[in-house]
């Protein structure tokens, strides 16, 4: 894991001091709220419906046990005893008081964390595959490149006031676990015909009110060209991007209006200008960064305990089947800890749970934790012989739910419970869906099915790429929920199709139930997934199940 350099330490401490002074001037009235707003947003501080919210960066989702314990301390000391993990691999504290924010930022700096560039029209937190450095299918650990991008983009003088916010995601595996095609820049590690490692560069993805899947502007970019090429993309966007209409300011609109051919030409021309200016300095820095991401020293031990528990304990077996993923070392497994117990708020972890996760990572997980964009926590390196003990500790802490990838493993934004932009509730909808399918005892029979919920058109819940997507809107002062089907955030990314008219709040759960029951009736075997069945039969049978039954109920 990367540790701060002297420069990093001095930079973050100076930023804390600067923002502390700005907060003091806001508190004594020297700054108005209008004057303070851009300053607080540059430091990740939002004003939500009921209180301030501080969004803390977790670069590429990697966090240490020490940092996790500090987040727990912050939750207890200056918040309400919990934090909310987001789809940007960040953590949000929803209740800090403005006079306490300097103390929170100081506590973060003490463990090499900050909230810089978690808001504003700049390069936001660079996200990555949450299995990075552990996945069996990985070409190369992408986190050194993500760290290089983080250092380059932090306080970059040219890119602090872009036309709109800018999001980068990176994955080192063929299986895309980072939703790269729905980002402003998506980077997928690939190999060319000669076996050399490079990146497929995808530009112009994004969700929100105009969802688009990104376009490939470079099929193969040598790894040594990453930084000048990304700078070229941003440089072109900074010139071409619209500033007259914030709804048309993202790079996806710029690409659409300029055309893929022309914007690619401009990117390549700018890249040719920039590449000589780097002079290899970025590669020297990358070599130093790589050393910080050396794999742990894996131990060799029998795995009999895992095999015995798996055969004998159905509860453990159910958890292992859903929450474990293949590790590059056959004696190890990747553990996804569900932060989605049935009926709980997706992504919310209590301070006690954070401490349990820190302890488990330290004792059994080579002191490594990850936050996934799906709002779960990952222990990427756990020896199989330790899995029964880890599972027992997770169950005791309320973190042992065996539902990763299933119906109740729902992505949901904070919605109208917290967010000032939201037009509908998200959290209660997610809770009620999870409780309903737990009551029906269906989700394990249904198998992999990703439900994603957003409380407004900004799509923080990624509903466009949900197998079942739910978007909450305001219709004449009444919550109305639009449903989309067939979305996919993987390497085969596609935007979901709208089914038709929306549903009232109390109709959403029955509507989702009808969709799922229709799928169970349509699938050709238990192995045919929802997306496979949807691709085979199309939207028609699902619309019929949704609206014909709805019409009968109304009659």
N, C-alpha and C positions, 0 to 999 in steps of 0.2 A: 504494500500500500504506500502511496506517495506521502512523504512527510514534507512539511513546509521548509523552504529555504529561508535564509535570513531576510531576503527580499520579500518573500511572501508574508513573513511575520510582521515586518515593518509596515508593509502596505496595508494589511488588514487592521493593525493597531491604529495607524494614521486615519484610516477610514472611520473607525469607531469613534475616535476623538473628534473628527470633523462632524459626524452626524450627531454626536452628543451635544455639540455646540448648537447645531441647528434645532435640535429638540428643545434645548433650554430657551432659545429665542422664540420658539413657537409657544412654549408654556408661559413666558412672560409677556406675550402679545407683540413682540417685535416683528414676528412673521405672521401673516394671515394664513388661513387654511389654503387659499389659492396659491400663495407663495411657497407654502410648505409642501404641498402635494407632490410636485416633481422631485423634490429632495427626498421625501420619504419613499417614493416609489423606486428611486435609484438604489435604495437600501432595503428593498423587500417588504416595506411596511404598507399595508393596505388599510383602508377604512371600510369595514364591512357593515352589515345591517345593524349589529348590536355593539360592536367593539372594534378595536384595531386587530389586525391579523398580521403576524410576522411569518413570512415564508423563508425557510432556511434551506440553503443549497446543500444537497448531497451529491457531489459531482459523480456522474456516471453510476450513481446508486451505491457506491462503496462506502461503508461506514465501519469504524472499529468498535470493539466493545467499550473502550474508554469514551468514545464519542457518544455511543448509545446511552451510557450511564449519565453523561452530562445532559443529554436531551431529556432524560427522565427527571433529573434534578431541576432543570428549567421548567418542565411541566408542573412539578410540585410547588416550586417556589414562586413562579410568576404567572402561572396559568391555572387550569382547573384539573390538573392531574392526568392529562392525556395529550397526545399529539395526533395529527392526521397526516398519513402518508398519501402522497398525491401521484397522479399519472405522469408527472415530470420527475419522479424519483426524489422529490423533496419531502420535507416535513413542514406542516403549518401548525402554528400555535394560534388559537382562535380568540384568546381572551387577554393578551398582555395589556397593561395600562401604560400609557405613553411615558410617564415619568420613569417607568421600570425598564424601558427598552434599552437604554445604554448599559444597564447591568446585564441584561440578557445577551447583548452583543459582545460584551466583555467576556462573559462565561463561554460563549461560542468560540471566541478568539483563543481562549485558554486551551481549547482542544482542536485547534486548526480548522475552525468552521466559521461561516459567515452567511450573510443574506444578500450579498452584492449581486446585482444583475439577475435577481429572481423576479424582477419586474422591469418595466420600461421598454423602450424601442431599441433594444440592444440584443446581443447574442445571449440567450438565456442559458440555463444549466444544460450542459451537453449530456445527453442520456445515452445509455448503452445497454446491450444485452445483459440481463441480470445474472445470467449463468457464465459470464465472461471469465476465462481462465480456468473453468472447470468442465464445461460441456464436452461430451464425447464427440460431437460433430464439428467442433471448432477448428477453423484453419489456423487462427492465431488470436491471442488475447488482444481485444481492441482497446483496452483501457489505457495503455501508454499513449495511443494516438488521441484518445479522448482527453487525457491530461494535457497533452501538447496543445490541443485546441482550446482547452480551458485557460491555460496560461497565456496563449496568444490573444484570446478574445477579451480577457479581463481588462477593463479600462482602456481598450484599444481606442486611440483618439479619433480614428476615422469612423468607427462604428458604434458610437455611444448614442447617436441620434438618427437611427435608421428610419425609413418611412414607417416601419411597423416592427413589432417584436420578431425575433428570428430564432428558430429552433433547429438544432442539429441532433441527429441520432446516428449511432454507429453500431454495427454488429460484425463479429468475426466469424460467423457461421453461416452455412447455406440456409438453415432454418432461421427465419427472421423473427426474433423475439423482442425486437426494439421498435417495431412499426415504422421502419425507415421510410416507407413510401408515403407516409402521411406527414412528413416533415419538410421544412423549407429546404434543408439539405439532408439527404439520407445517404449513408456510406455503408456499402455492403462489401465485405472483404471477399475477394475472388482470386482464382488462379488462372493465368492465361495458358495458352497451348504449350508454352515452354516450361510450365510449372512455377512461374514466378508469381509472387504474391502482390496483389494490388487492390484497388477499390473500384467498384461500380459506383459512379456518382449520380445520384438521383436528385433532381431539383424541382421545386414547385409543388410539393405535396402539402396538404393541409386540410383541416376539417372546417368547423365553423359554419357560417351562413353560406359559403360557397365551397363545398367539399370537393377536393380534387386529389387524384393519385399522381404522384410525382412522375416526371419524365427523365429518362436516362440521357444525360448530356456527355458522359464519358463511360464507355463500357469497361475500360481498363485504365486506371490511373496508377502508375508506379507509386509505391508507398512513400518514396522520397519526395514526391511532388505534392503531397497532401496539403501542406500549409499554403504554399503559393497558389494552388488551385482553388482552395476554399476562399482565400482572400480575393482571388479574381472574381469568384461568384458574387461575393458580398460587395465588392467594389462596383461591379456592373449594376447590381440591384440598387445600390445607394444612389446611383446616377439616374437610372430609369424609373425606379419605384415612385408611385404616385404619393403626393403629400396633400392633395386637395380633397381626398375622400378616404377616411380611415378604413372604410369597408372594402375599398379596392386597392389597399396599400400593400398587401402581402405579396411576396415574390410569385406566388402561384398566379395572381392576376397579371403581374408584370410579364411573366412567361407567356400567358395566354394571349395578352394583347400584342406582345412583340413577336411571338412565334418561336417555336423551339429551334428552328434552323438559325434564325438571326441572333437569338440570345446566346446560343452555343457559339456562334462565330465571335461574338463580342467577348464572351468568357475566355475563349481560347486566345484571342488577341491580347487581352489583358494579362492572361497567364504568361504569355511569351515575354511581356514586359517585366513582370514581377519576378519570375523565376531566378534570373541572374542576381537580383538584389539580395536574395537570402544568403547566398554565398556559403551554404553548408552549415550555417550557425544553427538552424533548426534541427539538423541531423545530429549535431553534437549534443544539443539539449535532449533530443529524443533518446540518444544512447544512455544518458544519465537517468532519464525517466524510466526506461525499460528495467534498469537494475532494481528499481523500487517495486516492480511487479513480478519478481522472480517467484515461481511457484513454491508453495510450502514443501517442507520435507515430509513426504507421506510415509506413514509407518506401515509395516507389514505385520499382519496378525490374522488368525483364523476368523472366518465369518460364520462359524457354526451357530452362534447365538442368534444372529439375524435369521438364518434359515429355520431354526427351531421355533422362534417366535412367529415367523410368518406362517408356518404350518399349523401351529397350535392356537393362535389367538386371532379370532376373526376381526376384532376391532383394530388390532395392529395391522393385519393384512389389508383391511379396507383403506387405512391411512397410507400404507406403503404403496398400494396400487395407484392412488391418486396424487399423493404429495411428494413422491420420490421421482427423480429423473436420473438418467444414466450419466455417470461421471467418466472422465477420461481415464481414471484409474479404476480398474474393475473391482477393487476392494472397497471403493468409496461410493457414496451416493450424494446427489444434490437434494437437499431438503427444502421444499417450499412450505413455509409456515403460513397457514391461512389466517389472515386478519379479518375473516368473514364468518365468524361463528353465527349460526342461524339467528336472525333477529337483531344482530348488532349492527352498528354503523360501519359500512365498508371502509377500511383503511384506518380506523381509529384504534390506537394502542394505548393502554394505560401505562403510567410510569412503572408500575410493578411488572407489567409484561415486558417493557423495554429492558428492565434489569434482568429478568429471566433470560431473555434472548442474548443479552451481553454475556451472562454467565455461561450459557450453553456454547456460545461461539468461542469463548475463551478456553473452556474445558474440553470441548469435543470438536470444535470447528476451525482450528488453526487461526483463531482470533479474526475471523473474516465474516462480515455480514453484508448483505445487499438488500436494497429496496427495489422492488419491481415496479414497472409502470402499471401493473395490474393491482397495485396497492397491497401487496403481500411482502413478507420478509423472507430472505433466502439465507440458509446456512449452506454455502457452496461446497464445503469439504468436510463431510462426516464419514468416518469409517463405519462400515456396515455393522461391525460388532457393537458399536455404541448406539445404534439406532433404537433399540428397545428402551434404553435409559433416556435418550433424548425424547422419544415419544411420550414416555410416562411423565416427564417434567413438563412437556407442552400441554398435555391433558390437564394436569394439575393447575396450570396457569390459565386455562381457558383458551389455549392456542392449538388444540389437537384436532380441530375439525377436519374431517377427511373429505374435502370438497373442492380441491384445486382443479380448475378447468371445468367444473360442473355448474349447474344452473345457479346455485347459491353463491358462487364465487363471482359476484357482480362488481363491475366497476361502476362507481357512482360519484359524481361531483357533490360538493356540499349543498348545492341547490338553495332553495329559498329559506332553509333553516339558518344559513349564514351569509350567503353571497348577496351583495347589493345589486348585482346584475341579473340574478336569477328571476325567472318568471313562473317557476313551478317548483314543487318539492321533488327531490330525488331520493334522499335518504329513506323516508318512510316507504316509498315505493319498493326500493331494494329490500328493505326489511320484510315487508309483507310478502313479496315474491319468495324470498328465502324460507320464510316460515310456512308458507302454503305448500311448497314442494317438499319440505321436510315432513310436514303432516301427511302428505300423500305417499311418502317413502318412494318417490319415483326417480330422484335425480341420478342415482347410480345405474338404474335401468336405462335412462335416457343417454347417459354418457356425455362426452365433451360437448358443451354448449355454452357459448359466451354471450351473456347479457350485459349490455352497457347502457347507462342511463345518464342523460344530461338534463339539467334544469333550465337551460336556455340555449339559444341558437349558437352560442360560442363553443359548444361541444367539448367542454373540459372532460366529460365522461366518455368521449370517443364513441358516441352512439352510432355514428355513420359506419364504423367498421365492426360493429357488434353482429354476431350471428342473428341475434334479436336486438335491435336498437330501439331505445325509447327516448323521445325528446319531449320534454315538458314545455308547453307554451301557454301564453295568456290569450284567451279568446273572450273579449268583452268582460274582463274581470274574473273569468272562470278558468281554472286549470284544465288544460286539454293536452292529451298525450298522443303524439304521433308515433306510429310503430313502423320501423323498417326491418326488412329481412334480407339475409344473404350477405351481409357485410363481412369483411375479412381483413384483419390487420397483419396478416402473415406475408411471406414472400409472394403470395398470390393475391395481394391486396386488391380489394374491390369495395366500392361504396354500396351500401345496402339500398334496396328498393323500397319506396314508400308503399304501404299497403292500401292506403285510402284515408277516409276521414278519421280524425283522432277520437280518443276515448276519454270520458270523464275520469276523475281520480279514482272513484270507487269501481270503475270498470276495467282498470288496467290489469289487475291480477287475473280476473276471469279471462281476459283477452289473451294473456300470455299462456294460460292453462289450455285454452283452445288450440293455440298454435302448437304447443308441445304434444297434445293428444293427437292432433292431426299428423304430426311427424311420426309418432309411434305407429299410427295406422298406415302410413305411407311407406315406411322404410322396408326394404326388401330383406334385411337381416339385422340382427343386433349390432353387426359390425359397420353398417352403413351410417355414417355420421349425419348430423343435421345438414351440414353444408353439402355433403354428397347427395342427400335426398333432394335438397332444394335445387341443386344444379340439374338433377335428373328430371324433376317434375315441374319446376318453375314456380312462380308465385301464385298461380291460379288456385290450386287446391287449398292453399293456406288462406287466401282471401275469402274463399267460400266458407271455410271453417270459421273465420273471424266474423264475417258480416252476415251470413245467413243465420247463424246461431244468434247473433246479436239482434237481428230483425225479429226472430221468433220470440226472443226474450222480451223485446219491446211490445210485441203484439199481446 
